[in-house]
């Protein structure tokens, strides 16, 4: 019930974009989460994150990270600046054996641009409708909570790209790619995810 409350109850309405989201914990509770953060009339933040580990400890770090993201994103359109602040605040309270991988996008409803920062998270898949190709989006970045700030700030960069009508962007956690096939016990993997996505 607590985890359900922390996840969005529905997808937002935002001009030029449509959303679909789901979360299926591997155990009773998990450290995965996603969120939508309204920044202003024309900008929306989209977050997906994965706390290392499972169970209650991971879900507590997830709740902390969610709160820090929401506060830090206020009046800030640079996803890198947001993650730098979240990392600095989170580092003091996170256990040494834990970290958070996260991808944060700021969508612009006027230009159709997406500015993304990736803190050690699986690269989102960008489907281009025009030619049917899929491109992993890989801005460099270090996971949250690994470094107090200097290394994180140097390593983490944002990138901006434009989405055209019909394009899709898939954000996911490694719970998808590391899921095991029932009979063979093979991981689902990035290649099958990309093939399924098209």
N, C-alpha and C positions, 0 to 999 in steps of 0.2 A: 504493500500500500504506500509506503514511504517512497519507494522508487517510482511508482506510478505517478505520484504527485510531482516529483521532480522533473519528469519528462513532459513535453508539451502535450496538451490535451487534444490539440488539432493543429493542422498546418496553417500558416498565416496566408492572408490574401495580400499579394504584393504585385503591382502592375508589371506585366511582361514576363513573370515567372510563375511556374506551378511547382508544387512540392508533394512528395510522398515520402513517408518515413515509417520505420518499424524498428522495434527492439525486442529481441528474444534472448533473455539471459540464459547462459549455460547452466547456472545453478539457480538457487532461489533468488539471490540478488547478485548483481554484477557491478563492475566498475565502468561499464560502457554508458555513454550518454550522448544525446544530441540536443540542440537547442536552437531556437530562433530568437534573435534580439533586435527589436526595432530601434534603429539608431536615430533616424529622423524621417521626414516625409519621403525621401527618395533613396534611402539606404537601409539595408537589412543585413544583420550579421547572421551567419549560419555556422554552427559549431558541431563537430563530432569529436569524441574523445574516448580513450581507452586507458583506464588505470591498470597498471601491472597488478597481477594477482586476481583473486576472486573473493566472493563472500563479503561479509560485513566490513572489514577493513578497507577493501577497495571501494565499496559503495560510500563510505564516509569521506574518503578522499575525493571521490566523484562529486559529492554534494558540496564540499569545500571549493573545489575547482569551479563548479557551476556558479556559485555565488561570487567568486572572485572575477570570473569572466563577465558576468552581468554588470558588476560595479565598474570594472576597468574599461568596459566598452562604451560607457556613457560619454557622449560628446567626443568620441575618438574614432576617426575613419581609417586610421592605419592599423591593420591587423598585427603588424610586427610590434608596434608600440604597445598594443594591448597585451600581447603575449609576453613581452619583456617585463611588464609590470606584474602580470599574473605569476610568472616564474619567480620573480624576486619575492613576492609575498608568500608563495606556496613553499619555496625552498626551506624556509625556517620551520615549517610544521610537518613536512613529509618525512617518513622514515627513510633511512639510508638505502633500504632494499626496495624502495618503491619509486616509480616515476609515472608520468602521464604523457602519452602520445596524443597529439591533438592537431586537427586541421581547422582553420578559421577562415571563412570567406566573408568579404563585404560585397554585397550586390548593389549595383547602381541601376535603378529602374529607368533613368533617363538615357544613359549611354549603353546599357546592356553589358557593361563591364563587370568583371569579377576580379577583386584583388584578394589574393590568397597567401596565407602564411602557414607553413607546415612544421610542427614541432615534433619531428621524428615519427610522424604518422604514416600509415600506408598511403601511397599516392592515389588521389582520386582519379577516376577514369573519365575523360572528356570525349564524348561521342559527337563527331562532326556530321551533321545530317547531310551536308552538301556532297561529301564523297564517301560517307559510310565508314570512315576511319575512326579508330579509338586511340587516344593519346593519354598516357599517364602524365599527370601534372605534378612536377617534382621541384618546387622551390626548396632550397636547402634549409635545414633546421634541426636543432637538437631537442630532445624530449624535455618536458618540463620537470623540474625538480632534480636534475642531474648535476647542475652547476649553479652556483649562487647568482651568476649574472654575467661576468666578463666574457666567458667562452660562449655562453648562450647568445649573448647580444651580437658577438662577431659572427657566429655560425648561422643565425636565423635571418633569412631574407624573404621578402614578399615578391610576388609576381602578379602582373595584371594581364588579363586576356578578355576578349569580347565573346559573348555568346550570341549566336544568331538564332532566329526562329527555328524550332525543331531540334536544336542542339540539346544535349543532356549532360549533366555532371553527376557522377555517382560517387558519393562519399560513403565509406564503409569501414568496419574494424576488422582485425585479423580473425575475429570469430567466424567470419564468412569464409575466408580463404583457407583457414586451418580446420574447418569442419571436416569430419571423416566420413567417407562413403561407407554405408552399413556393411556390405559384404567384403569389399577389398581392403577397407581401412585406409585407403588412399586419401590424401588431403584434396579438398575441392580445388584449391590453387587459383592463382591469378589468371592463368590462361583460360580456364573454364569459366571463370567469372566474366572475363572480357567477351568470350563467345556467347555466353548466356545474355549478357547485357545488350548485344546487338539484336 
